[in-house]
């Protein structure tokens, strides 16, 4: 009989525990160790012989190319042999695949398709609008951008969907297929465009270019 009573008590406890688990709210459920922890901050240590004035764009006398390339990317990049390779672009424009069109009057059109799933350091997605905005900034005569080799040759630029960039060139430009410098940025439009539209000088003085850089 004692054994029977013990079995009955065990059965009752099991039923009670089941009821309590069913009544528990989602907030009381134990969370996994990773879900409750904030994202881990990553630190990059970079040794230089002088403090940089800016991280990207040729707006200052101390612009460290090595640091810029470590934390930022462009449509294309040159390897150690000087060969252009796609970077943010899925592939480089070419006449063979129809994404580099040269017209009889000397004007041209290049189409860049961006790699999907590229994000800024803050998690926002990279889109073609970030390069359209980059050209607006670097071609603006009120900004002290020293190098405008590519941006000065562009007549118009537009984003077709999030990942397609179409560039209209005013004349023949041999490097149109591989833009490796800051002429188009990209700059994070979601962070800088409101400043640019409200006060260009405020944008130029923003800590984005130094201590609050997002690449």
C-alpha positions as CSV (number, residue, x, y, z in Angstrom):
1,X,0.0,0.0,0.0
2,X,2.8,2.4,0.9
3,X,4.3,1.8,-2.6
4,X,0.9,2.5,-4.2
5,X,0.6,5.8,-2.3
6,X,4.2,6.8,-3.4
7,X,3.3,6.1,-7.0
8,X,0.1,8.2,-6.7
9,X,2.1,11.1,-5.2
10,X,4.7,10.9,-7.9
11,X,1.9,11.0,-10.5
12,X,0.3,14.0,-8.8
13,X,3.6,15.9,-8.7
14,X,4.1,15.2,-12.4
15,X,0.7,16.5,-13.3
16,X,1.2,19.6,-11.1
17,X,4.5,20.4,-12.7
18,X,3.0,20.0,-16.2
19,X,0.2,22.5,-15.3
20,X,2.7,25.0,-13.9
21,X,4.9,24.8,-17.0
22,X,1.8,25.4,-19.2
23,X,0.8,28.5,-17.2
24,X,4.3,30.0,-17.2
25,X,4.6,33.3,-19.2
26,X,7.2,33.6,-22.0
27,X,9.0,36.2,-19.9
28,X,9.7,33.7,-17.1
29,X,11.3,31.1,-19.3
30,X,15.1,30.9,-18.9
31,X,16.9,32.6,-21.7
32,X,19.9,31.1,-23.5
33,X,23.3,32.5,-22.5
34,X,23.8,34.2,-25.9
35,X,20.3,35.8,-26.3
36,X,20.6,38.0,-23.2
37,X,24.1,39.2,-23.8
38,X,24.9,42.3,-25.9
39,X,26.8,42.0,-29.1
40,X,30.5,41.6,-28.5
41,X,32.5,44.8,-29.4
42,X,35.4,44.1,-31.7
43,X,38.5,46.2,-31.5
44,X,41.0,46.9,-34.3
45,X,44.4,48.2,-33.3
46,X,46.3,50.0,-36.0
47,X,49.9,51.4,-35.5
48,X,50.7,54.6,-37.3
49,X,53.4,57.3,-37.0
50,X,50.9,60.1,-37.0
51,X,47.2,60.7,-36.1
52,X,45.1,60.7,-39.3
53,X,43.0,63.8,-40.1
54,X,40.4,61.8,-41.9
55,X,39.8,58.2,-42.6
56,X,38.5,58.4,-46.1
57,X,38.3,61.0,-49.0
58,X,41.2,63.2,-49.9
59,X,40.0,66.0,-47.6
60,X,43.1,66.2,-45.4
61,X,46.9,66.0,-45.6
62,X,47.0,62.9,-43.5
63,X,44.7,60.3,-45.0
64,X,46.1,56.8,-44.3
65,X,45.3,54.6,-47.3
66,X,46.1,51.4,-45.4
67,X,43.7,52.3,-42.6
68,X,41.0,53.3,-45.0
69,X,41.3,50.0,-46.9
70,X,41.2,48.0,-43.7
71,X,37.8,49.4,-42.6
72,X,36.2,50.5,-45.9
73,X,35.6,49.2,-49.4
74,X,34.9,50.5,-52.9
75,X,33.3,49.2,-56.0
76,X,36.6,47.8,-57.1
77,X,40.2,47.3,-55.7
78,X,43.6,46.7,-57.1
79,X,45.5,43.6,-56.2
80,X,49.3,43.6,-55.5
81,X,50.0,43.4,-59.2
82,X,47.8,46.4,-60.0
83,X,45.0,44.3,-61.5
84,X,41.4,45.6,-60.9
85,X,39.1,43.2,-59.1
86,X,35.5,43.6,-58.0
87,X,35.0,44.5,-54.3
88,X,31.6,45.8,-53.5
89,X,30.5,45.1,-57.0
90,X,29.6,41.5,-58.0
91,X,31.6,41.9,-61.2
92,X,33.3,44.7,-63.1
93,X,31.4,46.2,-66.1
94,X,32.5,45.0,-69.5
95,X,31.6,45.5,-73.1
96,X,31.3,41.7,-73.4
97,X,28.4,41.4,-70.9
98,X,26.8,44.6,-72.0
99,X,27.3,46.5,-68.7
100,X,29.9,48.9,-70.3
101,X,28.4,50.7,-73.3
102,X,30.5,53.1,-75.4
103,X,28.5,55.3,-77.7
104,X,29.6,56.8,-81.1
105,X,29.6,60.4,-79.5
106,X,32.1,59.3,-76.8
107,X,29.6,59.2,-74.0
108,X,29.4,55.9,-72.0
109,X,27.3,54.0,-69.6
110,X,28.4,51.5,-67.0
111,X,26.2,49.3,-64.8
112,X,27.4,48.0,-61.5
113,X,25.5,45.3,-59.6
114,X,26.4,45.4,-55.9
115,X,27.0,42.3,-53.8
116,X,24.0,41.3,-51.7
117,X,24.0,41.2,-47.9
118,X,26.7,43.8,-47.5
119,X,26.2,46.0,-44.4
120,X,27.7,49.1,-42.8
121,X,29.3,48.7,-39.4
122,X,26.1,49.7,-37.7
123,X,24.2,46.9,-39.4
124,X,22.3,49.0,-42.0
125,X,22.4,47.5,-45.5
126,X,24.6,48.9,-48.2
127,X,22.5,50.1,-51.2
128,X,23.1,51.8,-54.5
129,X,21.8,55.0,-53.0
130,X,24.9,55.2,-50.8
131,X,27.0,55.5,-53.9
132,X,24.6,58.0,-55.5
133,X,24.9,60.1,-52.3
134,X,28.7,59.6,-52.4
135,X,28.9,61.2,-55.8
136,X,26.7,64.1,-54.7
137,X,29.2,64.8,-51.9
138,X,32.5,64.4,-53.8
139,X,31.3,66.4,-56.8
140,X,30.0,69.2,-54.6
141,X,32.3,72.2,-55.1
142,X,31.8,73.4,-51.5
143,X,33.7,70.3,-50.2
144,X,37.5,70.3,-50.2
145,X,37.9,66.9,-52.0
146,X,41.3,66.9,-53.7
147,X,40.8,63.9,-56.0
148,X,37.8,63.9,-58.4
149,X,39.3,62.0,-61.3
150,X,36.2,59.8,-61.8
151,X,33.4,61.9,-60.3
152,X,34.2,64.9,-62.5
153,X,33.7,62.7,-65.6
154,X,30.2,61.6,-64.5
155,X,27.2,63.4,-65.9
156,X,24.5,61.5,-64.1
157,X,24.2,58.6,-61.7
158,X,21.1,56.7,-60.5
159,X,20.1,53.8,-58.4
160,X,17.9,51.2,-60.1
161,X,16.7,49.1,-57.2
162,X,18.8,48.6,-54.1
163,X,21.7,46.8,-55.7
164,X,22.0,48.3,-59.3
165,X,24.0,51.4,-60.0
166,X,23.9,53.0,-63.5
167,X,26.5,55.7,-64.3
168,X,26.4,58.0,-67.3
169,X,29.8,59.3,-68.4
170,X,30.2,62.6,-70.2
171,X,33.2,61.4,-72.2
172,X,35.6,58.4,-72.6
173,X,37.2,57.5,-69.3
174,X,39.4,54.4,-69.2
175,X,38.9,53.6,-65.5
176,X,35.1,53.7,-65.7
177,X,35.0,49.9,-65.3
178,X,36.8,49.9,-62.0
179,X,36.3,52.8,-59.5
180,X,38.8,52.1,-56.7
181,X,38.9,55.5,-55.0
182,X,36.5,57.6,-52.9
183,X,34.9,59.4,-55.9
184,X,31.6,57.6,-55.2
185,X,32.2,57.0,-51.5
186,X,30.2,55.0,-50.7
187,X,29.0,57.2,-47.8
188,X,26.2,56.0,-45.4
189,X,23.3,58.0,-46.7
190,X,21.2,57.0,-43.7
191,X,23.6,58.8,-41.4
192,X,25.0,61.6,-43.5
193,X,22.3,62.7,-45.9
194,X,20.2,64.5,-43.2
195,X,23.3,66.5,-42.2
196,X,24.2,67.2,-45.8
197,X,20.7,68.5,-46.6
198,X,20.4,70.5,-43.4
199,X,23.9,72.1,-43.1
200,X,26.8,71.1,-45.3
201,X,29.4,72.7,-42.9
202,X,27.9,70.7,-40.0
203,X,28.4,67.6,-42.0
204,X,32.0,68.5,-42.9
205,X,32.7,69.1,-39.2
206,X,31.0,65.9,-38.1
207,X,33.0,63.3,-36.1
208,X,31.9,60.8,-38.7
209,X,35.1,61.4,-40.6
210,X,37.3,60.5,-37.6
211,X,36.2,59.1,-34.2
212,X,32.7,58.0,-35.2
213,X,33.5,56.6,-38.6
214,X,31.2,53.9,-40.0
215,X,32.5,52.0,-42.9
